[in-house]
Amino acid sequence: MLVATGCEPDGEPSGDASAGPAGSLPAPPSPTVAGVSTPPPPVPSTSLDSTGVPTAEPTPAPGDAAPLSPPAPSSSAATNCHITEILAIDCGVWWGISPWLDRDRRLYEIEEAAGRRMDTVHTWHGIDQPNVPNERERALMARGRFIHANIEARRFTREGHPPVRYRTITAGAFDSSLNSQARAIAASDQPIFITFDHEADADKRYYTRGTPEEFVAAWRHIVDVYRRNDADNAIFVWNVTGYRGNFDRLPRLWPGNDYVDWLSWEAYNMTGCEYHPTWDEVHSFERAMAPMYEWVQTEGPNHGIDPDKPVMIAEMGTVPIPRDPQAARRWYTEIPEVLREYERVRAVQLWDGKTAPTCDFRVLEHPYIRDGYVEAGRAPSIVVPDGVREVIADTLEVAGAAG
């Protein structure tokens, strides 16, 4: 168990591009009771397209060799940090991003605006791609970022990224690429978050690539292949939409506590988005995220789901809110305080994308949104103390030498 204590704080869109809310989502969830003492749920679904497939190492942005540092947490922040072997922390929140079209220049631009480096970068692969992590991801890892790689049940090596049936994965049709992925992840000696086929509960996927039971079998097969290759540094993240209308689907999609490390879902506000003409209210981050958190805490145990697992909000964001630009700013600035009430949430990732002219979740194009996002990411309760990273690096170095 990788545990650090006593760390002093130092100081694709609906066309399938790199995930994010898709255009064919169900109606927004109804309001939820505020003030629950446990974390969140999401609403939309997502996608990927060929323009978003990471293939080569990025050209470093000016100054990337000397990564930006977030503001140091105040001395009143937790001075004793506990980090588990699956990167669950109790001081700060891993703050990450899925950059627009999966481009690293976009990542660097957002980091420059935010005055900090992203903790995690969400990337996308097909089940048929053997190179995970690829050159680009290894470069990002070398510069101090963790990777959250989504392995889709699709063939990214073929035009149009055709879907793959779950049962073919379980039957071993992709074991060659899976074995290569696992060996490369093991050789990286770095923790890597792994999700298989995110949003399996979404209408566009549920029962389209196989039954829920076939999804579970494919998930377990992938985990077993990774484990046989000693990829013990792979951290498995079960990522569903978090849309309350899909809660009844989740029990059958649950792979089991032994096969999942983190629980994950999404939190979006789509007020005025043309794909959702009836979405005329603002859904705060808490309102979007909390229903699933509550479901996990109250109903999860009835279905064998451990409610104490750490939670990642794998995708989140808001569109510009019509007639009230400051509301979009507040949507982000409220996040740090909200997360104080939902202590299981230990990672949050922005989906920086655009699915339609009025469905634009990018943060740099809208001044109020940019300012709110920047403020949230620099909050002392969000920033992970530098000492935590040092402990992780030292522990991995010692483990590597011993192994």
KEKEPA-273940 format. One line per field, with one value per residue (C-alpha): residue number from 0; x, y, z. Coordinates in nm, 3 decimals. Layout:
<nodes>
i [NUM|...]
x [X|...]
y [Y|...]
z [Z|...]
</nodes>
This chain:
<nodes>
i [0|1|2|3|4|5|6|7|8|9|10|11|12|13|14|15|16|17|18|19|20|21|22|23|24|25|26|27|28|29|30|31|32|33|34|35|36|37|38|39|40|41|42|43|44|45|46|47|48|49|50|51|52|53|54|55|56|57|58|59|60|61|62|63|64|65|66|67|68|69|70|71|72|73|74|75|76|77|78|79|80|81|82|83|84|85|86|87|88|89|90|91|92|93|94|95|96|97|98|99|100|101|102|103|104|105|106|107|108|109|110|111|112|113|114|115|116|117|118|119|120|121|122|123|124|125|126|127|128|129|130|131|132|133|134|135|136|137|138|139|140|141|142|143|144|145|146|147|148|149|150|151|152|153|154|155|156|157|158|159|160|161|162|163|164|165|166|167|168|169|170|171|172|173|174|175|176|177|178|179|180|181|182|183|184|185|186|187|188|189|190|191|192|193|194|195|196|197|198|199|200|201|202|203|204|205|206|207|208|209|210|211|212|213|214|215|216|217|218|219|220|221|222|223|224|225|226|227|228|229|230|231|232|233|234|235|236|237|238|239|240|241|242|243|244|245|246|247|248|249|250|251|252|253|254|255|256|257|258|259|260|261|262|263|264|265|266|267|268|269|270|271|272|273|274|275|276|277|278|279|280|281|282|283|284|285|286|287|288|289|290|291|292|293|294|295|296|297|298|299|300|301|302|303|304|305|306|307|308|309|310|311|312|313|314|315|316|317|318|319|320|321|322|323|324|325|326|327|328|329|330|331|332|333|334|335|336|337|338|339|340|341|342|343|344|345|346|347|348|349|350|351|352|353|354|355|356|357|358|359|360|361|362|363|364|365|366|367|368|369|370|371|372|373|374|375|376|377|378|379|380|381|382|383|384|385|386|387|388|389|390|391|392|393|394|395|396|397|398|399|400|401|402]
x [0.000|0.150|0.071|0.228|0.181|0.306|0.335|0.364|0.181|0.440|0.321|-1.440|-1.835|-2.140|-1.964|-1.723|-1.417|-1.282|-1.585|-1.819|-2.197|-2.344|-2.625|-2.874|-2.897|-3.205|-3.388|-3.196|-3.233|-3.476|-3.354|-3.207|-3.202|-2.907|-2.677|-2.618|-2.294|-2.175|-2.073|-2.226|-2.376|-2.363|-2.600|-2.475|-2.292|-1.991|-1.792|-1.465|-1.351|-1.047|-0.933|-0.901|-0.690|-0.353|-0.082|0.247|0.445|0.339|0.557|0.634|0.481|0.712|0.818|0.679|1.018|0.963|0.602|0.373|0.308|-0.032|-0.051|0.070|-0.204|-0.222|-0.076|-0.431|-0.467|-0.425|-0.065|-0.094|-0.168|-0.258|-0.211|-0.313|-0.168|-0.464|-0.389|-0.678|-0.582|-0.729|-0.564|-0.672|-0.836|-0.667|-0.762|-0.760|-0.880|-0.982|-0.850|-1.048|-0.987|-0.731|-0.465|-0.172|-0.134|-0.481|-0.369|-0.074|-0.290|-0.533|-0.249|-0.099|-0.434|-0.490|-0.141|-0.100|-0.027|-0.312|-0.284|-0.452|-0.505|-0.792|-0.694|-0.872|-0.781|-0.942|-0.932|-0.720|-0.438|-0.135|0.053|-0.087|0.070|0.184|0.465|0.244|0.120|0.468|0.582|0.294|0.374|0.741|0.633|0.441|0.087|-0.110|-0.289|-0.651|-0.674|-1.014|-1.002|-1.305|-1.477|-1.401|-1.136|-0.938|-0.704|-0.992|-1.170|-1.475|-1.372|-1.631|-1.765|-1.665|-1.893|-1.810|-1.815|-1.533|-1.315|-1.392|-1.318|-0.964|-0.985|-0.794|-0.561|-0.257|-0.319|-0.431|-0.114|0.095|-0.094|-0.049|0.323|0.379|0.182|0.377|0.707|0.611|0.636|0.380|0.021|-0.221|-0.599|-0.776|-1.143|-1.303|-1.584|-1.701|-2.074|-2.184|-2.520|-2.584|-2.859|-2.609|-2.419|-2.652|-2.731|-2.566|-2.232|-2.371|-2.567|-2.473|-2.346|-2.123|-1.988|-1.900|-1.732|-1.526|-1.426|-1.311|-1.124|-0.929|-0.843|-0.734|-0.510|-0.349|-0.294|-0.135|0.115|0.193|0.035|-0.031|0.005|-0.316|-0.595|-0.937|-1.206|-1.570|-1.714|-2.092|-2.300|-2.447|-2.783|-3.057|-3.275|-3.010|-2.968|-3.170|-2.914|-2.612|-2.638|-2.608|-2.310|-2.114|-1.794|-1.743|-1.536|-1.233|-1.232|-1.290|-1.071|-1.254|-1.619|-1.678|-1.948|-2.011|-2.155|-2.280|-2.499|-2.650|-2.881|-2.968|-2.784|-2.966|-2.959|-3.171|-3.438|-3.629|-3.323|-3.414|-3.285|-2.931|-2.803|-2.524|-2.221|-2.368|-2.711|-2.558|-2.321|-2.502|-2.781|-2.531|-2.325|-2.634|-2.734|-2.391|-2.409|-2.766|-2.834|-2.485|-2.432|-2.754|-2.589|-2.243|-2.091|-1.851|-1.960|-1.621|-1.434|-1.285|-1.486|-1.373|-1.591|-1.446|-1.615|-1.769|-1.847|-2.109|-2.209|-2.236|-2.561|-2.798|-2.861|-2.644|-2.271|-2.183|-2.386|-2.141|-1.854|-2.026|-2.084|-1.709|-1.625|-1.874|-1.697|-1.434|-1.692|-1.929|-1.657|-1.606|-1.949|-1.872|-1.556|-1.532|-1.474|-1.096|-1.058|-1.238|-1.175|-1.297|-1.435|-1.311|-1.511|-1.788|-2.069|-2.271|-2.268|-2.482|-2.326|-1.979|-1.801|-1.461|-1.326|-1.090|-1.343|-1.569|-1.411|-1.651|-1.617|-1.239|-1.218|-1.442|-1.252|-0.917|-1.038|-1.172|-0.851|-0.640|-0.851|-0.642|-0.888|-0.836|-0.460|-0.269|0.041|0.371|0.492|0.238|0.391|0.738|0.626|0.467|0.783|1.008|0.788|0.786|1.162|1.211|0.963|1.139|1.477|1.341|1.168]
y [0.000|0.330|0.558|0.895|1.078|1.405|1.577|1.946|2.159|2.351|2.652|1.367|1.568|1.395|1.322|1.118|1.329|1.292|1.256|1.501|1.539|1.378|1.522|1.244|1.262|1.202|1.486|1.652|1.504|1.651|1.858|1.677|1.749|1.969|1.928|1.555|1.456|1.234|1.295|1.312|1.199|1.321|1.343|1.335|1.084|1.121|1.018|1.019|1.085|1.041|1.397|1.326|1.013|1.068|0.931|1.114|1.290|1.655|1.949|2.089|2.426|2.712|2.674|2.323|2.198|2.402|2.309|2.564|2.527|2.598|2.833|2.664|2.565|2.772|2.637|2.572|2.301|1.942|1.888|1.510|1.358|0.994|0.850|0.496|0.272|0.364|0.738|0.812|1.117|1.306|1.642|1.824|1.692|1.567|1.839|1.723|1.776|1.619|1.889|2.008|1.756|1.588|1.836|1.916|2.276|2.327|2.163|2.400|2.704|2.611|2.542|2.882|3.053|2.854|2.924|2.556|2.219|1.971|1.667|1.430|1.419|1.211|1.023|0.789|0.458|0.168|-0.189|-0.272|-0.024|-0.191|0.126|0.236|0.454|0.594|0.843|1.138|0.997|0.899|1.255|1.393|1.149|1.248|1.608|1.524|1.447|1.129|0.967|0.852|0.628|0.523|0.195|0.196|-0.114|0.017|-0.033|0.289|0.144|0.135|0.419|0.538|0.353|0.074|-0.073|-0.413|-0.669|-0.732|-1.108|-1.093|-0.920|-1.186|-1.456|-1.321|-1.158|-0.856|-1.024|-0.936|-0.562|-0.599|-0.789|-0.517|-0.245|-0.425|-0.484|-0.121|0.004|-0.226|-0.106|0.259|0.222|0.504|0.484|0.500|0.531|0.291|0.291|0.041|0.169|0.470|0.539|0.182|0.287|0.554|0.491|0.494|0.201|0.011|-0.320|-0.198|-0.378|-0.661|-0.727|-0.576|-0.919|-0.929|-0.585|-0.711|-1.021|-0.807|-0.568|-0.856|-1.015|-0.694|-0.661|-1.025|-0.981|-0.673|-0.855|-1.156|-0.911|-0.757|-0.422|-0.362|0.012|0.015|0.179|0.076|0.346|0.246|0.546|0.576|0.882|0.942|1.025|0.934|0.786|0.517|0.415|0.097|-0.014|0.016|-0.301|-0.524|-0.321|-0.346|-0.552|-0.612|-0.455|-0.670|-0.536|-0.165|0.082|0.414|0.498|0.768|0.966|1.309|1.648|1.883|2.189|2.236|2.533|2.661|2.384|2.325|1.949|2.001|2.260|2.189|2.234|2.582|2.566|2.592|2.270|2.358|2.132|1.990|1.931|1.754|1.541|1.462|1.219|0.951|1.011|0.961|0.651|0.495|0.568|0.449|0.191|0.085|-0.160|-0.342|-0.423|-0.509|-0.166|-0.047|0.313|0.391|0.370|0.701|0.896|1.068|1.312|1.205|1.481|1.808|2.151|2.410|2.593|2.974|3.044|3.259|3.610|3.551|3.515|3.546|3.231|3.028|3.175|3.082|2.729|2.673|2.885|2.687|2.355|2.373|2.443|2.178|1.913|1.977|1.814|1.519|1.377|1.069|1.286|1.297|1.372|1.609|1.642|1.918|1.819|2.110|2.057|2.175|1.966|2.244|2.626|2.654|2.349|2.489|2.367|2.518|2.736|2.976|3.113|3.267|3.517|3.454|3.078|3.104|3.318|3.083|2.774|2.932|3.038|2.690|2.518|2.741|2.698|2.569|2.284|2.169|2.203|1.889|1.980|1.940|1.706|1.446|1.415|1.389|1.101|0.921|0.966|0.847|0.545|0.445|0.483|0.259|0.004|0.004|-0.053|-0.336|-0.498]
z [0.000|-0.111|0.181|0.251|0.575|0.705|0.364|0.435|0.179|-0.022|-0.026|-2.877|-2.931|-3.061|-3.390|-3.179|-3.111|-2.762|-2.543|-2.382|-2.381|-2.689|-2.894|-2.825|-2.451|-2.240|-2.074|-1.792|-1.446|-1.199|-0.906|-0.608|-0.240|-0.153|0.140|0.116|0.283|0.000|-0.368|-0.712|-1.044|-1.407|-1.699|-2.057|-2.266|-2.495|-2.801|-3.003|-3.357|-3.572|-3.520|-3.151|-3.159|-2.992|-3.216|-3.170|-2.905|-2.880|-2.953|-2.609|-2.544|-2.456|-2.097|-2.058|-1.948|-1.633|-1.547|-1.396|-1.027|-0.873|-0.579|-0.264|-0.022|0.291|0.613|0.728|0.462|0.566|0.669|0.678|0.340|0.289|-0.060|-0.138|-0.406|-0.631|-0.592|-0.359|-0.155|0.137|0.068|-0.246|-0.563|-0.879|-1.130|-1.491|-1.844|-2.170|-2.408|-2.709|-2.990|-2.762|-2.867|-2.643|-2.758|-2.617|-2.293|-2.265|-2.338|-2.062|-1.819|-1.896|-1.838|-1.518|-1.384|-1.298|-1.449|-1.491|-1.264|-1.511|-1.888|-2.028|-2.348|-2.587|-2.752|-2.933|-2.804|-3.110|-3.034|-2.873|-2.781|-2.446|-2.323|-2.655|-2.715|-2.647|-2.318|-2.204|-2.269|-2.063|-1.782|-1.789|-1.735|-1.420|-1.538|-1.474|-1.768|-1.765|-2.072|-2.199|-2.393|-2.621|-2.761|-3.107|-3.373|-3.386|-3.649|-3.898|-4.070|-3.881|-3.564|-3.598|-3.272|-3.139|-2.977|-2.614|-2.655|-2.912|-2.653|-2.393|-2.650|-2.685|-3.028|-2.899|-2.653|-2.864|-2.830|-2.467|-2.376|-2.543|-2.355|-2.024|-2.074|-2.170|-1.871|-1.640|-1.790|-1.741|-1.362|-1.336|-1.209|-1.504|-1.476|-1.713|-1.817|-2.052|-2.275|-2.077|-2.051|-2.109|-1.961|-2.225|-2.480|-2.766|-2.607|-2.380|-2.553|-2.878|-2.830|-2.626|-2.309|-1.972|-1.871|-2.178|-2.088|-1.740|-1.884|-2.127|-1.845|-1.626|-1.914|-1.973|-1.604|-1.592|-1.898|-1.740|-1.412|-1.584|-1.733|-1.392|-1.480|-1.112|-1.171|-1.377|-1.176|-1.306|-1.327|-1.389|-1.578|-1.632|-1.721|-1.377|-1.537|-1.289|-1.563|-1.612|-1.248|-1.298|-1.558|-1.333|-1.120|-1.427|-1.554|-1.229|-1.278|-0.905|-0.630|-0.711|-1.067|-1.002|-0.811|-0.868|-0.937|-1.196|-1.369|-1.522|-1.430|-1.702|-1.738|-2.086|-2.043|-2.391|-2.574|-2.901|-2.848|-2.538|-2.621|-2.299|-2.077|-1.956|-1.598|-1.471|-1.318|-1.080|-1.050|-0.731|-0.879|-1.178|-0.977|-0.653|-0.756|-0.855|-0.542|-0.331|-0.528|-0.468|-0.097|-0.043|-0.314|-0.415|-0.127|-0.223|-0.555|-0.424|-0.491|-0.223|-0.145|0.009|-0.320|-0.438|-0.695|-1.014|-1.204|-1.539|-1.739|-1.631|-1.765|-1.848|-2.163|-2.153|-1.970|-2.177|-2.043|-1.735|-1.812|-1.445|-1.372|-1.580|-1.380|-1.054|-1.185|-1.161|-0.858|-0.646|-0.713|-0.435|-0.165|-0.301|-0.290|0.081|0.125|-0.101|0.048|-0.176|-0.485|-0.530|-0.902|-1.139|-1.514|-1.744|-2.082|-2.293|-2.610|-2.839|-2.987|-3.154|-3.171|-2.856|-2.688|-2.626|-2.312|-2.397|-2.119|-2.299|-2.548|-2.283|-2.037|-1.747|-1.782|-1.807|-1.495|-1.297|-1.405|-1.321|-0.977|-0.900|-1.003|-0.779|-0.465|-0.168|-0.112|-0.473|-0.513|-0.422|-0.218|-0.402|-0.130|-0.238|-0.583|-0.430|-0.208|-0.504|-0.712|-0.429|-0.360|-0.727|-0.747|-0.444|-0.578|-0.916|-0.758|-0.544|-0.838]
</nodes>
